[in-house]
């Protein structure tokens, strides 16, 4: 079959569909945070139990100078939770307010995983139920794995759809065949767009007989192969998982920062 140059419209379409799939395992991993509001209030708010009870009692008696917080940043670091492989900073949105020892509303672009940092709270978990503590460390490790896989997938989708590597349909088939299956008319908006995407879907379903001439150079293959393999596991999971929906009663969590270990990849990759 003929080979075709890939238009920007189609590159954007494939990227949007890939990232939608990648979000499904990520959102599932970030759901069902093991600590509820009470656990967070009494174990993670930089206050003693007596202080929490005093502030809540004063608030119930009509004192209006006590701040209500529905957002906080918590750092779970290996110094306090040695079960973790990597430290993380979590941005937590609460369904109801709590009182805290200090506010943590302001995020930063980079961070150290150190108790002396002042834009997050490092919880003292000494009184946390051992079962909850285990569930927390397991949740963090699993959620962080998906965050890291999403980072890889997002980066690789961008690289794969760059004209430098895939100027044509045959180049994309040779570079990363999974992406050629993400041309989906049902995900296009408007009659004309659906018809265009349908034509491109038909074209991708009938690739050039031999892709040998379109395979990436060895250095490009060696640079990206393991990341494409990792991203393929994410896209495969996204194809079978449903979308995850959160309610206003859920504790909602995002991983804002995580501790990178020696050997962890950082993006963009060096040339």
C-alpha positions as CSV (number, residue, x, y, z in Angstrom):
1,X,0.0,0.0,0.0
2,X,1.1,3.6,-0.5
3,X,3.0,5.5,2.2
4,X,1.6,8.8,3.5
5,X,2.9,11.8,5.3
6,X,1.2,12.2,8.7
7,X,-0.6,15.5,9.2
8,X,-0.5,17.5,12.4
9,X,-4.2,16.8,13.0
10,X,-3.7,13.1,13.0
11,X,-0.6,13.3,15.3
12,X,-2.7,15.3,17.8
13,X,-5.5,12.8,17.5
14,X,-3.2,9.8,18.2
15,X,-1.5,11.6,21.1
16,X,-4.8,12.5,22.8
17,X,-6.1,8.9,22.5
18,X,-2.8,7.5,23.9
19,X,-2.8,9.8,26.9
20,X,-6.4,9.1,27.6
21,X,-5.6,5.4,27.8
22,X,-2.5,6.1,29.9
23,X,-4.6,8.1,32.4
24,X,-6.8,5.1,33.2
25,X,-4.2,3.0,35.1
26,X,-2.8,6.2,36.6
27,X,-6.2,7.4,37.9
28,X,-7.0,3.9,39.3
29,X,-3.7,3.8,41.1
30,X,-4.4,7.2,42.7
31,X,-7.8,6.2,43.9
32,X,-8.7,4.6,47.2
33,X,-6.2,6.4,49.4
34,X,-5.9,4.3,52.6
35,X,-6.1,7.3,55.0
36,X,-9.4,9.0,55.7
37,X,-10.0,12.5,57.0
38,X,-9.7,11.4,60.6
39,X,-6.5,9.6,60.0
40,X,-5.0,12.6,58.3
41,X,-6.3,15.0,61.0
42,X,-4.8,13.1,63.9
43,X,-1.6,11.7,62.4
44,X,-0.6,14.1,59.6
45,X,-1.5,17.6,60.5
46,X,1.6,18.6,62.6
47,X,-0.6,18.8,65.7
48,X,-0.9,16.7,68.8
49,X,-4.2,15.0,69.6
50,X,-4.7,17.5,72.4
51,X,-4.1,20.5,70.1
52,X,-6.5,19.1,67.5
53,X,-9.3,18.6,70.0
54,X,-8.7,22.0,71.6
55,X,-8.9,23.8,68.2
56,X,-12.0,21.9,67.1
57,X,-13.7,22.6,70.5
58,X,-13.0,26.3,70.2
59,X,-14.3,26.3,66.6
60,X,-17.5,24.6,67.8
61,X,-17.9,27.2,70.5
62,X,-17.9,30.0,67.9
63,X,-14.2,31.0,67.6
64,X,-13.9,32.2,64.0
65,X,-10.1,32.8,63.8
66,X,-9.3,29.1,63.4
67,X,-8.4,28.3,59.8
68,X,-10.1,25.5,57.9
69,X,-8.0,23.6,55.5
70,X,-9.2,21.3,52.7
71,X,-5.8,21.1,51.0
72,X,-2.5,20.0,52.4
73,X,0.9,18.8,51.2
74,X,2.4,15.8,53.0
75,X,5.9,14.4,52.5
76,X,6.3,10.7,53.2
77,X,10.0,10.3,53.3
78,X,12.1,7.2,54.0
79,X,13.4,8.7,57.2
80,X,9.9,8.5,58.7
81,X,8.5,5.6,56.6
82,X,11.5,3.4,55.8
83,X,9.3,0.8,54.1
84,X,9.2,3.2,51.1
85,X,11.5,2.8,48.1
86,X,11.2,6.5,47.2
87,X,10.0,9.5,49.1
88,X,7.0,11.4,47.7
89,X,5.2,14.7,48.2
90,X,1.4,14.3,48.0
91,X,-1.1,17.0,47.3
92,X,-4.2,16.0,49.1
93,X,-7.7,17.5,48.6
94,X,-10.1,16.7,51.4
95,X,-13.9,16.4,51.3
96,X,-14.1,18.3,54.6
97,X,-11.9,20.7,56.5
98,X,-9.3,19.9,59.1
99,X,-7.1,22.0,61.3
100,X,-3.3,22.0,60.7
101,X,-0.2,23.2,62.5
102,X,0.8,25.2,59.4
103,X,-0.6,25.8,56.0
104,X,0.9,24.0,52.9
105,X,-1.2,25.5,50.1
106,X,1.8,26.7,48.1
107,X,3.5,24.2,45.9
108,X,7.1,24.5,44.5
109,X,8.6,23.3,41.3
110,X,11.4,21.3,42.9
111,X,11.9,19.9,46.4
112,X,14.2,18.1,48.8
113,X,13.0,15.1,50.7
114,X,14.0,16.5,54.0
115,X,12.1,17.2,57.3
116,X,13.4,20.8,57.2
117,X,11.6,21.8,54.0
118,X,8.8,24.2,54.8
119,X,6.3,23.8,52.0
120,X,5.0,20.5,53.2
121,X,4.3,18.6,56.5
122,X,6.3,15.5,57.3
123,X,3.8,13.4,59.3
124,X,4.8,11.8,62.5
125,X,3.4,8.3,62.0
126,X,4.4,6.8,65.3
127,X,0.8,6.5,66.4
128,X,-0.6,5.3,63.1
129,X,-2.2,1.8,63.2
130,X,0.4,-0.7,61.8
131,X,-2.1,-2.1,59.3
132,X,-2.8,1.4,58.0
133,X,0.9,2.1,57.9
134,X,1.5,-0.9,55.7
135,X,-1.4,-0.1,53.5
136,X,-0.1,3.5,53.1
137,X,3.4,2.4,52.0
138,X,2.0,-0.1,49.6
139,X,-0.4,2.5,48.1
140,X,2.4,5.0,47.7
141,X,4.8,2.5,46.0
142,X,2.0,1.3,43.6
143,X,0.7,4.8,42.8
144,X,4.2,6.1,42.2
145,X,5.0,3.3,39.8
146,X,2.0,4.3,37.7
147,X,3.1,8.0,37.9
148,X,6.5,7.1,36.6
149,X,5.0,4.9,33.9
150,X,2.8,7.7,32.8
151,X,5.8,10.1,32.6
152,X,7.5,7.6,30.3
153,X,4.4,7.1,28.2
154,X,3.8,10.8,27.8
155,X,7.4,11.5,26.8
156,X,7.6,8.6,24.4
157,X,4.3,9.4,22.7
158,X,5.6,12.9,22.1
159,X,8.9,11.5,20.7
160,X,7.2,8.9,18.5
161,X,4.9,11.5,16.9
162,X,7.8,14.0,16.2
163,X,8.4,14.5,12.5
164,X,12.1,13.7,13.1
165,X,11.3,10.1,13.8
166,X,8.0,9.4,12.0
167,X,7.5,11.6,9.0
168,X,5.2,8.9,7.4
169,X,2.7,6.2,8.2
170,X,5.3,3.5,7.5
171,X,7.9,5.2,9.8
172,X,5.3,5.1,12.6
173,X,4.5,1.4,11.9
174,X,8.2,0.7,12.2
175,X,8.9,2.9,15.2
176,X,5.9,2.0,17.4
177,X,3.2,-0.1,15.9
178,X,0.8,0.3,18.9
179,X,0.2,4.0,18.1
180,X,-1.1,3.1,14.6
181,X,-4.0,1.3,16.3
182,X,-5.1,4.4,18.1
183,X,-6.6,6.1,15.1
184,X,-10.3,6.0,16.1
185,X,-13.1,7.8,14.3
186,X,-15.4,7.4,17.4
187,X,-13.0,9.8,19.2
188,X,-13.1,12.5,16.6
189,X,-15.5,15.4,16.8
190,X,-17.6,16.6,13.9
191,X,-18.7,14.8,10.8
192,X,-15.8,16.0,8.6
193,X,-13.2,15.1,11.2
194,X,-14.7,11.6,11.7
195,X,-14.5,11.0,7.9
196,X,-10.9,12.2,7.8
197,X,-9.9,9.9,10.7
198,X,-11.8,7.0,9.1
199,X,-9.7,7.4,6.0
200,X,-6.5,7.4,8.1
201,X,-7.6,4.4,10.0
202,X,-8.1,2.5,6.8
203,X,-4.6,3.6,5.6
204,X,-2.9,2.5,8.8
205,X,-4.7,-0.9,8.6
206,X,-3.0,-1.4,5.2
207,X,0.7,-0.7,5.8
208,X,3.5,-0.8,3.3
209,X,4.4,-4.5,2.7
210,X,8.0,-4.1,3.8
211,X,9.0,-1.8,6.6
212,X,12.7,-2.5,6.5
213,X,13.5,0.8,4.9
214,X,11.6,2.7,7.6
215,X,13.0,1.2,10.7
216,X,14.8,3.6,13.1
217,X,18.6,3.7,13.2
218,X,20.2,1.4,15.8
219,X,21.1,4.3,18.1
220,X,17.5,5.6,18.0
221,X,16.2,2.0,18.7
222,X,18.6,1.5,21.6
223,X,17.7,4.9,23.1
224,X,14.0,4.3,23.1
225,X,13.2,0.6,22.9
226,X,12.9,-0.1,26.7
227,X,10.7,3.0,27.1
228,X,8.4,1.9,24.3
229,X,8.1,-1.5,25.9
230,X,7.1,0.1,29.3
231,X,4.7,2.5,27.6
232,X,3.1,-0.4,25.7
233,X,2.2,-2.0,29.1
234,X,0.5,1.2,30.1
235,X,-1.5,1.5,26.9
236,X,-2.5,-2.2,27.1
237,X,-3.8,-1.6,30.6
238,X,-5.7,1.4,29.5
239,X,-7.5,-0.6,26.7
240,X,-9.1,-2.9,29.2
241,X,-9.6,-0.6,32.2
242,X,-12.7,1.6,32.6
243,X,-12.5,5.3,33.4
244,X,-12.2,6.1,37.1
245,X,-14.6,8.7,38.6
246,X,-14.1,10.4,41.9
247,X,-16.8,11.9,44.1
248,X,-16.9,14.9,46.4
249,X,-16.7,12.5,49.4
250,X,-13.3,11.0,48.3
251,X,-9.9,12.0,49.6
252,X,-8.2,13.0,46.3
253,X,-4.5,12.6,46.0
254,X,-1.9,13.7,43.4
255,X,1.8,12.9,43.6
256,X,3.6,16.2,43.1
257,X,7.2,15.2,43.6
258,X,9.0,12.0,44.1
259,X,12.5,11.0,45.0
260,X,14.6,9.9,42.1
261,X,17.2,7.2,42.8
262,X,20.5,6.8,41.0
263,X,19.8,5.3,37.6
264,X,16.3,6.6,37.3
265,X,15.7,8.2,33.9
266,X,15.0,11.9,33.7
267,X,13.2,13.4,30.7
268,X,14.0,14.7,28.2
269,X,16.6,12.1,27.6
270,X,20.1,13.4,26.7
271,X,21.0,13.4,23.0
